[in-house]
Amino acid sequence: MVTFKDRRQMRQELVSQGFAWEYIDEWQPKTTLFRHAPGLDMQGNEAAPVGAQIKGVPGNPDYVLRKARLGMFPYPPSEGCQCRWCSQRAEANRPVEVIERVVDEYACPEEGCEFIANGEAHRAKLSSLRLHNRYKH
């Protein structure tokens, strides 16, 4: 038997997942869920793609809450969706800004000096250039 405390906790968790506050009181006997996380088989291969519909599942709040934790919601995934799976996909698809460093940044600014700092990392090159400027000039 579900107590008032359990019901309130379930309602708060459903609301945090994006459901309406009234869902606990007005749930449908059957509903359709959409995958926001891909369904994987035992080998880890994708068995059900993102956006796949799962029709005729129970609509009771306990069942829907358990499925929401697995990435299945009663609305299709979209760009504006704030669930963790859609957010991760949006972050992964965001173009990466590549910053190219100019070689002149690591060259000695002294006229006639052809020193170019060496090192693997940006900070290592700047450190090498500082040491060169401090002790060679």
Phi and psi in radians as a Rosetta constraint file:
Dihedral C 1 N 2 CA 2 C 2 CIRCULARHARMONIC -1.551 0.35
Dihedral N 2 CA 2 C 2 N 3 CIRCULARHARMONIC 2.157 0.35
Dihedral C 2 N 3 CA 3 C 3 CIRCULARHARMONIC -1.492 0.35
Dihedral N 3 CA 3 C 3 N 4 CIRCULARHARMONIC 2.966 0.35
Dihedral C 3 N 4 CA 4 C 4 CIRCULARHARMONIC -1.054 0.35
Dihedral N 4 CA 4 C 4 N 5 CIRCULARHARMONIC -0.698 0.35
Dihedral C 4 N 5 CA 5 C 5 CIRCULARHARMONIC -1.110 0.35
Dihedral N 5 CA 5 C 5 N 6 CIRCULARHARMONIC -0.774 0.35
Dihedral C 5 N 6 CA 6 C 6 CIRCULARHARMONIC -1.102 0.35
Dihedral N 6 CA 6 C 6 N 7 CIRCULARHARMONIC -0.734 0.35
Dihedral C 6 N 7 CA 7 C 7 CIRCULARHARMONIC -1.117 0.35
Dihedral N 7 CA 7 C 7 N 8 CIRCULARHARMONIC -0.751 0.35
Dihedral C 7 N 8 CA 8 C 8 CIRCULARHARMONIC -1.148 0.35
Dihedral N 8 CA 8 C 8 N 9 CIRCULARHARMONIC -0.725 0.35
Dihedral C 8 N 9 CA 9 C 9 CIRCULARHARMONIC -1.128 0.35
Dihedral N 9 CA 9 C 9 N 10 CIRCULARHARMONIC -0.732 0.35
Dihedral C 9 N 10 CA 10 C 10 CIRCULARHARMONIC -1.112 0.35
Dihedral N 10 CA 10 C 10 N 11 CIRCULARHARMONIC -0.720 0.35
Dihedral C 10 N 11 CA 11 C 11 CIRCULARHARMONIC -1.094 0.35
Dihedral N 11 CA 11 C 11 N 12 CIRCULARHARMONIC -0.771 0.35
Dihedral C 11 N 12 CA 12 C 12 CIRCULARHARMONIC -1.132 0.35
Dihedral N 12 CA 12 C 12 N 13 CIRCULARHARMONIC -0.672 0.35
Dihedral C 12 N 13 CA 13 C 13 CIRCULARHARMONIC -1.220 0.35
Dihedral N 13 CA 13 C 13 N 14 CIRCULARHARMONIC -0.666 0.35
Dihedral C 13 N 14 CA 14 C 14 CIRCULARHARMONIC -1.108 0.35
Dihedral N 14 CA 14 C 14 N 15 CIRCULARHARMONIC -0.734 0.35
Dihedral C 14 N 15 CA 15 C 15 CIRCULARHARMONIC -1.111 0.35
Dihedral N 15 CA 15 C 15 N 16 CIRCULARHARMONIC -0.675 0.35
Dihedral C 15 N 16 CA 16 C 16 CIRCULARHARMONIC -1.178 0.35
Dihedral N 16 CA 16 C 16 N 17 CIRCULARHARMONIC -0.400 0.35
Dihedral C 16 N 17 CA 17 C 17 CIRCULARHARMONIC -1.511 0.35
Dihedral N 17 CA 17 C 17 N 18 CIRCULARHARMONIC -0.110 0.35
Dihedral C 17 N 18 CA 18 C 18 CIRCULARHARMONIC 1.900 0.35
Dihedral N 18 CA 18 C 18 N 19 CIRCULARHARMONIC 0.140 0.35
Dihedral C 18 N 19 CA 19 C 19 CIRCULARHARMONIC -1.498 0.35
Dihedral N 19 CA 19 C 19 N 20 CIRCULARHARMONIC 2.793 0.35
Dihedral C 19 N 20 CA 20 C 20 CIRCULARHARMONIC -1.252 0.35
Dihedral N 20 CA 20 C 20 N 21 CIRCULARHARMONIC 2.641 0.35
Dihedral C 20 N 21 CA 21 C 21 CIRCULARHARMONIC -1.050 0.35
Dihedral N 21 CA 21 C 21 N 22 CIRCULARHARMONIC -0.604 0.35
Dihedral C 21 N 22 CA 22 C 22 CIRCULARHARMONIC -1.400 0.35
Dihedral N 22 CA 22 C 22 N 23 CIRCULARHARMONIC -0.041 0.35
Dihedral C 22 N 23 CA 23 C 23 CIRCULARHARMONIC -0.971 0.35
Dihedral N 23 CA 23 C 23 N 24 CIRCULARHARMONIC -0.696 0.35
Dihedral C 23 N 24 CA 24 C 24 CIRCULARHARMONIC -1.044 0.35
Dihedral N 24 CA 24 C 24 N 25 CIRCULARHARMONIC -0.653 0.35
Dihedral C 24 N 25 CA 25 C 25 CIRCULARHARMONIC -1.518 0.35
Dihedral N 25 CA 25 C 25 N 26 CIRCULARHARMONIC -0.450 0.35
Dihedral C 25 N 26 CA 26 C 26 CIRCULARHARMONIC -2.131 0.35
Dihedral N 26 CA 26 C 26 N 27 CIRCULARHARMONIC 0.501 0.35
Dihedral C 26 N 27 CA 27 C 27 CIRCULARHARMONIC -1.182 0.35
Dihedral N 27 CA 27 C 27 N 28 CIRCULARHARMONIC 2.607 0.35
Dihedral C 27 N 28 CA 28 C 28 CIRCULARHARMONIC -1.450 0.35
Dihedral N 28 CA 28 C 28 N 29 CIRCULARHARMONIC 2.586 0.35
Dihedral C 28 N 29 CA 29 C 29 CIRCULARHARMONIC -1.118 0.35
Dihedral N 29 CA 29 C 29 N 30 CIRCULARHARMONIC -0.631 0.35
Dihedral C 29 N 30 CA 30 C 30 CIRCULARHARMONIC -2.310 0.35
Dihedral N 30 CA 30 C 30 N 31 CIRCULARHARMONIC 2.586 0.35
Dihedral C 30 N 31 CA 31 C 31 CIRCULARHARMONIC -2.531 0.35
Dihedral N 31 CA 31 C 31 N 32 CIRCULARHARMONIC 3.029 0.35
Dihedral C 31 N 32 CA 32 C 32 CIRCULARHARMONIC -2.020 0.35
Dihedral N 32 CA 32 C 32 N 33 CIRCULARHARMONIC 2.272 0.35
Dihedral C 32 N 33 CA 33 C 33 CIRCULARHARMONIC -1.915 0.35
Dihedral N 33 CA 33 C 33 N 34 CIRCULARHARMONIC 2.645 0.35
Dihedral C 33 N 34 CA 34 C 34 CIRCULARHARMONIC -2.063 0.35
Dihedral N 34 CA 34 C 34 N 35 CIRCULARHARMONIC 2.437 0.35
Dihedral C 34 N 35 CA 35 C 35 CIRCULARHARMONIC -1.379 0.35
Dihedral N 35 CA 35 C 35 N 36 CIRCULARHARMONIC 2.223 0.35
Dihedral C 35 N 36 CA 36 C 36 CIRCULARHARMONIC -1.822 0.35
Dihedral N 36 CA 36 C 36 N 37 CIRCULARHARMONIC -0.313 0.35
Dihedral C 36 N 37 CA 37 C 37 CIRCULARHARMONIC -2.040 0.35
Dihedral N 37 CA 37 C 37 N 38 CIRCULARHARMONIC 2.449 0.35
Dihedral C 37 N 38 CA 38 C 38 CIRCULARHARMONIC -1.156 0.35
Dihedral N 38 CA 38 C 38 N 39 CIRCULARHARMONIC 2.524 0.35
Dihedral C 38 N 39 CA 39 C 39 CIRCULARHARMONIC -1.462 0.35
Dihedral N 39 CA 39 C 39 N 40 CIRCULARHARMONIC 2.228 0.35
Dihedral C 39 N 40 CA 40 C 40 CIRCULARHARMONIC -1.918 0.35
Dihedral N 40 CA 40 C 40 N 41 CIRCULARHARMONIC 2.574 0.35
Dihedral C 40 N 41 CA 41 C 41 CIRCULARHARMONIC -1.562 0.35
Dihedral N 41 CA 41 C 41 N 42 CIRCULARHARMONIC -3.029 0.35
Dihedral C 41 N 42 CA 42 C 42 CIRCULARHARMONIC -1.129 0.35
Dihedral N 42 CA 42 C 42 N 43 CIRCULARHARMONIC -0.433 0.35
Dihedral C 42 N 43 CA 43 C 43 CIRCULARHARMONIC -1.555 0.35
Dihedral N 43 CA 43 C 43 N 44 CIRCULARHARMONIC -0.071 0.35
Dihedral C 43 N 44 CA 44 C 44 CIRCULARHARMONIC 1.590 0.35
Dihedral N 44 CA 44 C 44 N 45 CIRCULARHARMONIC 0.112 0.35
Dihedral C 44 N 45 CA 45 C 45 CIRCULARHARMONIC -1.447 0.35
Dihedral N 45 CA 45 C 45 N 46 CIRCULARHARMONIC 2.663 0.35
Dihedral C 45 N 46 CA 46 C 46 CIRCULARHARMONIC -1.300 0.35
Dihedral N 46 CA 46 C 46 N 47 CIRCULARHARMONIC 2.010 0.35
Dihedral C 46 N 47 CA 47 C 47 CIRCULARHARMONIC -1.690 0.35
Dihedral N 47 CA 47 C 47 N 48 CIRCULARHARMONIC -0.583 0.35
Dihedral C 47 N 48 CA 48 C 48 CIRCULARHARMONIC -2.295 0.35
Dihedral N 48 CA 48 C 48 N 49 CIRCULARHARMONIC 2.135 0.35
Dihedral C 48 N 49 CA 49 C 49 CIRCULARHARMONIC -1.309 0.35
Dihedral N 49 CA 49 C 49 N 50 CIRCULARHARMONIC 2.885 0.35
Dihedral C 49 N 50 CA 50 C 50 CIRCULARHARMONIC -1.117 0.35
Dihedral N 50 CA 50 C 50 N 51 CIRCULARHARMONIC 2.365 0.35
Dihedral C 50 N 51 CA 51 C 51 CIRCULARHARMONIC 1.665 0.35
Dihedral N 51 CA 51 C 51 N 52 CIRCULARHARMONIC -0.133 0.35
Dihedral C 51 N 52 CA 52 C 52 CIRCULARHARMONIC -1.155 0.35
Dihedral N 52 CA 52 C 52 N 53 CIRCULARHARMONIC 2.473 0.35
Dihedral C 52 N 53 CA 53 C 53 CIRCULARHARMONIC -1.591 0.35
Dihedral N 53 CA 53 C 53 N 54 CIRCULARHARMONIC 2.499 0.35
Dihedral C 53 N 54 CA 54 C 54 CIRCULARHARMONIC -2.128 0.35
Dihedral N 54 CA 54 C 54 N 55 CIRCULARHARMONIC 1.820 0.35
Dihedral C 54 N 55 CA 55 C 55 CIRCULARHARMONIC -1.637 0.35
Dihedral N 55 CA 55 C 55 N 56 CIRCULARHARMONIC 2.627 0.35
Dihedral C 55 N 56 CA 56 C 56 CIRCULARHARMONIC 1.262 0.35
Dihedral N 56 CA 56 C 56 N 57 CIRCULARHARMONIC 0.476 0.35
Dihedral C 56 N 57 CA 57 C 57 CIRCULARHARMONIC -1.518 0.35
Dihedral N 57 CA 57 C 57 N 58 CIRCULARHARMONIC 2.748 0.35
Dihedral C 57 N 58 CA 58 C 58 CIRCULARHARMONIC -1.029 0.35
Dihedral N 58 CA 58 C 58 N 59 CIRCULARHARMONIC 2.469 0.35
Dihedral C 58 N 59 CA 59 C 59 CIRCULARHARMONIC -1.745 0.35
Dihedral N 59 CA 59 C 59 N 60 CIRCULARHARMONIC 0.099 0.35
Dihedral C 59 N 60 CA 60 C 60 CIRCULARHARMONIC -1.163 0.35
Dihedral N 60 CA 60 C 60 N 61 CIRCULARHARMONIC 2.555 0.35
Dihedral C 60 N 61 CA 61 C 61 CIRCULARHARMONIC -0.991 0.35
Dihedral N 61 CA 61 C 61 N 62 CIRCULARHARMONIC -0.655 0.35
Dihedral C 61 N 62 CA 62 C 62 CIRCULARHARMONIC -1.091 0.35
Dihedral N 62 CA 62 C 62 N 63 CIRCULARHARMONIC -0.792 0.35
Dihedral C 62 N 63 CA 63 C 63 CIRCULARHARMONIC -1.156 0.35
Dihedral N 63 CA 63 C 63 N 64 CIRCULARHARMONIC -0.801 0.35
Dihedral C 63 N 64 CA 64 C 64 CIRCULARHARMONIC -1.122 0.35
Dihedral N 64 CA 64 C 64 N 65 CIRCULARHARMONIC -0.645 0.35
Dihedral C 64 N 65 CA 65 C 65 CIRCULARHARMONIC -1.127 0.35
Dihedral N 65 CA 65 C 65 N 66 CIRCULARHARMONIC -0.750 0.35
Dihedral C 65 N 66 CA 66 C 66 CIRCULARHARMONIC -1.095 0.35
Dihedral N 66 CA 66 C 66 N 67 CIRCULARHARMONIC -0.685 0.35
Dihedral C 66 N 67 CA 67 C 67 CIRCULARHARMONIC -1.268 0.35
Dihedral N 67 CA 67 C 67 N 68 CIRCULARHARMONIC -0.564 0.35
Dihedral C 67 N 68 CA 68 C 68 CIRCULARHARMONIC -1.115 0.35
Dihedral N 68 CA 68 C 68 N 69 CIRCULARHARMONIC -0.589 0.35
Dihedral C 68 N 69 CA 69 C 69 CIRCULARHARMONIC -1.163 0.35
Dihedral N 69 CA 69 C 69 N 70 CIRCULARHARMONIC -0.369 0.35
Dihedral C 69 N 70 CA 70 C 70 CIRCULARHARMONIC -1.710 0.35
Dihedral N 70 CA 70 C 70 N 71 CIRCULARHARMONIC 0.036 0.35
Dihedral C 70 N 71 CA 71 C 71 CIRCULARHARMONIC 1.616 0.35
Dihedral N 71 CA 71 C 71 N 72 CIRCULARHARMONIC 0.482 0.35
Dihedral C 71 N 72 CA 72 C 72 CIRCULARHARMONIC -2.089 0.35
Dihedral N 72 CA 72 C 72 N 73 CIRCULARHARMONIC 2.099 0.35
Dihedral C 72 N 73 CA 73 C 73 CIRCULARHARMONIC -2.225 0.35
Dihedral N 73 CA 73 C 73 N 74 CIRCULARHARMONIC 2.807 0.35
Dihedral C 73 N 74 CA 74 C 74 CIRCULARHARMONIC -1.411 0.35
Dihedral N 74 CA 74 C 74 N 75 CIRCULARHARMONIC 0.254 0.35
Dihedral C 74 N 75 CA 75 C 75 CIRCULARHARMONIC -2.352 0.35
Dihedral N 75 CA 75 C 75 N 76 CIRCULARHARMONIC 2.586 0.35
Dihedral C 75 N 76 CA 76 C 76 CIRCULARHARMONIC -1.240 0.35
Dihedral N 76 CA 76 C 76 N 77 CIRCULARHARMONIC 2.692 0.35
Dihedral C 76 N 77 CA 77 C 77 CIRCULARHARMONIC -1.182 0.35
Dihedral N 77 CA 77 C 77 N 78 CIRCULARHARMONIC 2.554 0.35
Dihedral C 77 N 78 CA 78 C 78 CIRCULARHARMONIC -2.600 0.35
Dihedral N 78 CA 78 C 78 N 79 CIRCULARHARMONIC 3.047 0.35
Dihedral C 78 N 79 CA 79 C 79 CIRCULARHARMONIC -1.169 0.35
Dihedral N 79 CA 79 C 79 N 80 CIRCULARHARMONIC -0.516 0.35
Dihedral C 79 N 80 CA 80 C 80 CIRCULARHARMONIC -1.514 0.35
Dihedral N 80 CA 80 C 80 N 81 CIRCULARHARMONIC -0.025 0.35
Dihedral C 80 N 81 CA 81 C 81 CIRCULARHARMONIC -1.197 0.35
Dihedral N 81 CA 81 C 81 N 82 CIRCULARHARMONIC 2.387 0.35
Dihedral C 81 N 82 CA 82 C 82 CIRCULARHARMONIC -1.812 0.35
Dihedral N 82 CA 82 C 82 N 83 CIRCULARHARMONIC 0.149 0.35
Dihedral C 82 N 83 CA 83 C 83 CIRCULARHARMONIC -1.161 0.35
Dihedral N 83 CA 83 C 83 N 84 CIRCULARHARMONIC 2.816 0.35
Dihedral C 83 N 84 CA 84 C 84 CIRCULARHARMONIC -1.149 0.35
Dihedral N 84 CA 84 C 84 N 85 CIRCULARHARMONIC -0.541 0.35
Dihedral C 84 N 85 CA 85 C 85 CIRCULARHARMONIC -1.284 0.35
Dihedral N 85 CA 85 C 85 N 86 CIRCULARHARMONIC -0.753 0.35
Dihedral C 85 N 86 CA 86 C 86 CIRCULARHARMONIC -1.183 0.35
Dihedral N 86 CA 86 C 86 N 87 CIRCULARHARMONIC -0.653 0.35
Dihedral C 86 N 87 CA 87 C 87 CIRCULARHARMONIC -1.123 0.35
Dihedral N 87 CA 87 C 87 N 88 CIRCULARHARMONIC -0.717 0.35
Dihedral C 87 N 88 CA 88 C 88 CIRCULARHARMONIC -1.141 0.35
Dihedral N 88 CA 88 C 88 N 89 CIRCULARHARMONIC -0.714 0.35
Dihedral C 88 N 89 CA 89 C 89 CIRCULARHARMONIC -1.131 0.35
Dihedral N 89 CA 89 C 89 N 90 CIRCULARHARMONIC -0.727 0.35
Dihedral C 89 N 90 CA 90 C 90 CIRCULARHARMONIC -1.116 0.35
Dihedral N 90 CA 90 C 90 N 91 CIRCULARHARMONIC -0.696 0.35
Dihedral C 90 N 91 CA 91 C 91 CIRCULARHARMONIC -1.157 0.35
Dihedral N 91 CA 91 C 91 N 92 CIRCULARHARMONIC -0.702 0.35
Dihedral C 91 N 92 CA 92 C 92 CIRCULARHARMONIC -1.213 0.35
Dihedral N 92 CA 92 C 92 N 93 CIRCULARHARMONIC -0.531 0.35
Dihedral C 92 N 93 CA 93 C 93 CIRCULARHARMONIC -1.527 0.35
Dihedral N 93 CA 93 C 93 N 94 CIRCULARHARMONIC -0.123 0.35
Dihedral C 93 N 94 CA 94 C 94 CIRCULARHARMONIC -1.206 0.35
Dihedral N 94 CA 94 C 94 N 95 CIRCULARHARMONIC 2.312 0.35
Dihedral C 94 N 95 CA 95 C 95 CIRCULARHARMONIC -1.128 0.35
Dihedral N 95 CA 95 C 95 N 96 CIRCULARHARMONIC 2.462 0.35
Dihedral C 95 N 96 CA 96 C 96 CIRCULARHARMONIC -1.562 0.35
Dihedral N 96 CA 96 C 96 N 97 CIRCULARHARMONIC 2.261 0.35
Dihedral C 96 N 97 CA 97 C 97 CIRCULARHARMONIC -1.479 0.35
Dihedral N 97 CA 97 C 97 N 98 CIRCULARHARMONIC 2.078 0.35
Dihedral C 97 N 98 CA 98 C 98 CIRCULARHARMONIC -1.662 0.35
Dihedral N 98 CA 98 C 98 N 99 CIRCULARHARMONIC 2.204 0.35
Dihedral C 98 N 99 CA 99 C 99 CIRCULARHARMONIC -1.856 0.35
Dihedral N 99 CA 99 C 99 N 100 CIRCULARHARMONIC 2.091 0.35
Dihedral C 99 N 100 CA 100 C 100 CIRCULARHARMONIC -1.735 0.35
Dihedral N 100 CA 100 C 100 N 101 CIRCULARHARMONIC 2.295 0.35
Dihedral C 100 N 101 CA 101 C 101 CIRCULARHARMONIC -1.604 0.35
Dihedral N 101 CA 101 C 101 N 102 CIRCULARHARMONIC 2.423 0.35
Dihedral C 101 N 102 CA 102 C 102 CIRCULARHARMONIC -1.435 0.35
Dihedral N 102 CA 102 C 102 N 103 CIRCULARHARMONIC 2.437 0.35
Dihedral C 102 N 103 CA 103 C 103 CIRCULARHARMONIC -1.082 0.35
Dihedral N 103 CA 103 C 103 N 104 CIRCULARHARMONIC -0.546 0.35
Dihedral C 103 N 104 CA 104 C 104 CIRCULARHARMONIC -1.060 0.35
Dihedral N 104 CA 104 C 104 N 105 CIRCULARHARMONIC -0.397 0.35
Dihedral C 104 N 105 CA 105 C 105 CIRCULARHARMONIC -1.137 0.35
Dihedral N 105 CA 105 C 105 N 106 CIRCULARHARMONIC -0.461 0.35
Dihedral C 105 N 106 CA 106 C 106 CIRCULARHARMONIC -1.836 0.35
Dihedral N 106 CA 106 C 106 N 107 CIRCULARHARMONIC 0.094 0.35
Dihedral C 106 N 107 CA 107 C 107 CIRCULARHARMONIC -1.621 0.35
Dihedral N 107 CA 107 C 107 N 108 CIRCULARHARMONIC 2.625 0.35
Dihedral C 107 N 108 CA 108 C 108 CIRCULARHARMONIC -1.192 0.35
Dihedral N 108 CA 108 C 108 N 109 CIRCULARHARMONIC 2.276 0.35
Dihedral C 108 N 109 CA 109 C 109 CIRCULARHARMONIC -1.349 0.35
Dihedral N 109 CA 109 C 109 N 110 CIRCULARHARMONIC -0.159 0.35
Dihedral C 109 N 110 CA 110 C 110 CIRCULARHARMONIC -1.184 0.35
Dihedral N 110 CA 110 C 110 N 111 CIRCULARHARMONIC 2.355 0.35
Dihedral C 110 N 111 CA 111 C 111 CIRCULARHARMONIC -1.111 0.35
Dihedral N 111 CA 111 C 111 N 112 CIRCULARHARMONIC 2.227 0.35
Dihedral C 111 N 112 CA 112 C 112 CIRCULARHARMONIC 1.557 0.35
Dihedral N 112 CA 112 C 112 N 113 CIRCULARHARMONIC -0.232 0.35
Dihedral C 112 N 113 CA 113 C 113 CIRCULARHARMONIC -1.538 0.35
Dihedral N 113 CA 113 C 113 N 114 CIRCULARHARMONIC 2.257 0.35
Dihedral C 113 N 114 CA 114 C 114 CIRCULARHARMONIC -1.838 0.35
Dihedral N 114 CA 114 C 114 N 115 CIRCULARHARMONIC 0.354 0.35
Dihedral C 114 N 115 CA 115 C 115 CIRCULARHARMONIC -1.190 0.35
Dihedral N 115 CA 115 C 115 N 116 CIRCULARHARMONIC 2.295 0.35
Dihedral C 115 N 116 CA 116 C 116 CIRCULARHARMONIC -2.180 0.35
Dihedral N 116 CA 116 C 116 N 117 CIRCULARHARMONIC 2.186 0.35
Dihedral C 116 N 117 CA 117 C 117 CIRCULARHARMONIC -1.119 0.35
Dihedral N 117 CA 117 C 117 N 118 CIRCULARHARMONIC 2.490 0.35
Dihedral C 117 N 118 CA 118 C 118 CIRCULARHARMONIC -2.021 0.35
Dihedral N 118 CA 118 C 118 N 119 CIRCULARHARMONIC 2.796 0.35
Dihedral C 118 N 119 CA 119 C 119 CIRCULARHARMONIC 2.588 0.35
Dihedral N 119 CA 119 C 119 N 120 CIRCULARHARMONIC 2.831 0.35
Dihedral C 119 N 120 CA 120 C 120 CIRCULARHARMONIC -1.474 0.35
Dihedral N 120 CA 120 C 120 N 121 CIRCULARHARMONIC -0.710 0.35
Dihedral C 120 N 121 CA 121 C 121 CIRCULARHARMONIC -1.751 0.35
Dihedral N 121 CA 121 C 121 N 122 CIRCULARHARMONIC 2.796 0.35
Dihedral C 121 N 122 CA 122 C 122 CIRCULARHARMONIC -1.007 0.35
Dihedral N 122 CA 122 C 122 N 123 CIRCULARHARMONIC -0.814 0.35
Dihedral C 122 N 123 CA 123 C 123 CIRCULARHARMONIC -1.122 0.35
Dihedral N 123 CA 123 C 123 N 124 CIRCULARHARMONIC -0.632 0.35
Dihedral C 123 N 124 CA 124 C 124 CIRCULARHARMONIC -1.143 0.35
Dihedral N 124 CA 124 C 124 N 125 CIRCULARHARMONIC -0.701 0.35
Dihedral C 124 N 125 CA 125 C 125 CIRCULARHARMONIC -1.160 0.35
Dihedral N 125 CA 125 C 125 N 126 CIRCULARHARMONIC -0.738 0.35
Dihedral C 125 N 126 CA 126 C 126 CIRCULARHARMONIC -1.132 0.35
Dihedral N 126 CA 126 C 126 N 127 CIRCULARHARMONIC -0.654 0.35
Dihedral C 126 N 127 CA 127 C 127 CIRCULARHARMONIC -1.126 0.35
Dihedral N 127 CA 127 C 127 N 128 CIRCULARHARMONIC -0.737 0.35
Dihedral C 127 N 128 CA 128 C 128 CIRCULARHARMONIC -1.091 0.35
Dihedral N 128 CA 128 C 128 N 129 CIRCULARHARMONIC -0.711 0.35
Dihedral C 128 N 129 CA 129 C 129 CIRCULARHARMONIC -1.168 0.35
Dihedral N 129 CA 129 C 129 N 130 CIRCULARHARMONIC -0.703 0.35
Dihedral C 129 N 130 CA 130 C 130 CIRCULARHARMONIC -1.089 0.35
Dihedral N 130 CA 130 C 130 N 131 CIRCULARHARMONIC -0.772 0.35
Dihedral C 130 N 131 CA 131 C 131 CIRCULARHARMONIC -1.100 0.35
Dihedral N 131 CA 131 C 131 N 132 CIRCULARHARMONIC -0.704 0.35
Dihedral C 131 N 132 CA 132 C 132 CIRCULARHARMONIC -1.072 0.35
Dihedral N 132 CA 132 C 132 N 133 CIRCULARHARMONIC -0.805 0.35
Dihedral C 132 N 133 CA 133 C 133 CIRCULARHARMONIC -1.174 0.35
Dihedral N 133 CA 133 C 133 N 134 CIRCULARHARMONIC -0.569 0.35
Dihedral C 133 N 134 CA 134 C 134 CIRCULARHARMONIC -1.305 0.35
Dihedral N 134 CA 134 C 134 N 135 CIRCULARHARMONIC -0.700 0.35
Dihedral C 134 N 135 CA 135 C 135 CIRCULARHARMONIC -1.886 0.35
Dihedral N 135 CA 135 C 135 N 136 CIRCULARHARMONIC -0.263 0.35
Dihedral C 135 N 136 CA 136 C 136 CIRCULARHARMONIC -1.719 0.35
Dihedral N 136 CA 136 C 136 N 137 CIRCULARHARMONIC -0.281 0.35
